[in-house]
Amino acid sequence: MSALVKSSLARKWVMALSGLFLVVFLTQHFVINITSVIAPDTFNEWSHFMGYNPLVQYVLQPVLIAGIIIHFVMGIVLEIQNNKARPIKYKSSPGNANASWVSRNMIITGLVVLAFMGLHMYDFWVHEMAYKYIEVNPEDPTRYYEETVEKFAPIWRVVLYVIAFVLLAMHLWHGFNSSFQSMGAKSVNKGEGLKKFTKVWSILIPAGFIFIALFHHLNHTN
């Protein structure tokens, strides 16, 4: 077991699997959040279910937190390992001759996204925990839409969300497809179909979140 944990291949598999797990969560999160734009009542209903369902709260939520921690810790470990093994640093090579800017700076985009997730959890998760367990308020299945709109009222928060999701798109542009490559997965045409899918997804989902933030900011101000 010790040898498995210490092996480079094992670390890459853990990084890939945790990344794909977070991709699934991000997709599910987007599906729920987009209903706040097209069907507020459905958004309230789904949000209430996610906020009070025991399976979600006491099983899936801890698993999600563990997945986030594992992915980012493993990313830092792999970055340190790669730097030690790299005889010539990227800054000594001509531009993108060895790799794209995104692939060379995954640790930077990842850390910025992690910082954004801290803000996001403060905005929503901490508020939810305080509402239920500190203030001990009664259940209100209709409160989620208005709370979400209110969060996006300040322009500074919307700007932070836009920047964060642009960086997330850059992170996913390289990382999503790399996760499949690390596990040896390929589709038809030597993986080109899978690569195109991950690139499109990496743009559409972050763009969708940006749209949600802008929509609620404009909806609130108007």
N, C-alpha and C positions, 0 to 999 in steps of 0.2 A: 504493500500500500504506500509506503514511504517513497519507494522508487517511482511509483505511478504518479504521485503528487509532484515529485521533483522533475519529472520528465517534461521536455519541451512540448511533445505531442499532446500530453494530457492537459497541459495549461492551455494550449490552443483550442482543444476540444471544449474545455470548460468555458473559455472566452466565447467560443462560437455558440454553444448551446444557451448560455446565459443571455447572449445578445439576441438570439432568435426568440427566446422567451420574452424578452422586453419588447421586441417587435410585435409579438402577438398581443401583449398588453396594450401597447400604444395604439394598435388597430382597434381593439375593443374600446379603449378610452375615447378614441375619435368617433366611433359609431354612436356612443352615448352622447357625447358633447354636441355633435352636429344636430341632434334632435332639439337642442335648445334654440336652434335657428328655425327649424321647419315645423316643430311640434312641441311647444313648451310644456304641455300637459304630459306628454310622453317622457320628456326629459325629467320632469318632477317625479313621475312614477318610477322610472328606472333608477334615478339617483337615490330615491328613498329605499328602493330594494337593495342597492349596493351598500347603503349606509347602515342598514339594520339587519341584513341577512347574516345569521351566525356563521355560515360557511365562508362567506366573503370576508367578514370581519376578523374571524379567529383562525382561519386556515389560509385562505388565498392572500390576504393582506400581508401577513408575516412572510409568506413565500415570496411575494413581490418585493418586499423590502430586502430580503436575503438575496434575491436575484440581482437587485441594483447594486448592493454592496459587493457581491462576488464579481460582477462584471467589471466594475470600476477598479477594484483592488487588483484583479487579474490583469487588467489593462496596464496598470502602473508597473506590475511585476514584469510583464512581457516587454514593456518599453525599456525598463532597466536592463533586462536580459539582452535585448536587441542592441542597445547602445554599447554594452560590454563586448558583444560579439562582432560589432561592426568596426573593421580596421580603419575605414575612411568615413568620416562623418558626412552627412548629407550637405552640410554647408560648404564642404570642400569640393562638391561635385557641381557641374554646370547645370544650373536650373533644374528642369524636370528630366534630366537624362536618366536618372535612376528611378524616380517615382514622382507622382503628382504631389502638389502642395498638400492636398487633403490627406493622402496616405502618409506623408511625412510628418503631419501635425495632428494625428488622431488623438494624441494625449491632450493637446491643447483644446481642441473642439470638445473632447469628452469631458474635460474638467469644467469648461464653461457650461456645458449642458447639465453637469452635476450640480453646479451652483444654481442654475435656473430651477432645477428640480427642488432644491432647498426652498427657493422662493415660492414655488408652486405648492409645495406641501405646507408651507406657512400660511399661504392664502386660503387653502381649502381643507387640508387634512387636520392641521392644528385647530382651525376654527371649528371643524366638525367634532373633534375630540372635546373641545371646551364646551360646545353647545350641549353635548350629550352627557358628559361625565363630570364636568366641573360645575357648570351652571345647572345641570340636571333639568333641562327644559323638556316639556312634553313633545311627543312626536308631532311633526307638522309636515305632511307629505307635499305641501304646496309651496314650500319656502325656497326651494333650490334654484328655480329660474331667476327670481328677483335677486337672490344673493349673488348669482353668477354675473348678471348684468351690472350689479353694483361694483363688483370687483374690477370690471373693465372700464369704469368711469374715468379714473385718472389716466391721462395720456402717457405719463412716464411708465406706468405698468404695461400698457399696450406696446410701447416702444421696446421695452425689455423682452416681452413675449415675442415680438417680431424678430429681434436680433437672435434670441435663443433658438427659435425654430429654423431660422436660416442656417445657423451653425449646426443644428441637429440634422438638417437635410444634408449638409456637407459631410457630417460624420456618418450618416447612413449611406451616402453615395458610395463610399468605399467599404464601410463595415458590413452592410447587409449582405452584399455579394461575397465578401471575404469569408463570412461565417459559413456559407455553403461550400466554398472552396476548401476551407480548413477541414471539413468533414468529407471531402472528396465527392461531393454531389455535383452532377452535371445533367443538363437537359439535352435536347436535340441540338444538332449543329455545334457540338463541342462546348455547350454551356452558354451559347449566345442568347438563347431564348430566356434562360434563367437570369442572365445578366441584365437583359432589357427590362424584365419584370421588376427586378430589384431597383433599377435606376428610376423607373416610372413611379414606383411606390415611394421611393425616397424623396421625390418631389411633391407628389400629390398629398400625402398625409401631412407633412409639415405645412404645406400651403393651405390645407384645409383648416388646421389649427389657427393659422394667421388670419384666415377669413373669419373664423368664429370670434376671435378677439376684436377685430376691426368692426364686425357687424354689431357686437354688443356695445362697443364704445360709441359708435354712431347712433345706435338705437337709444342709448341712455341720454346722450347730449341733445337728441332731437325730441 
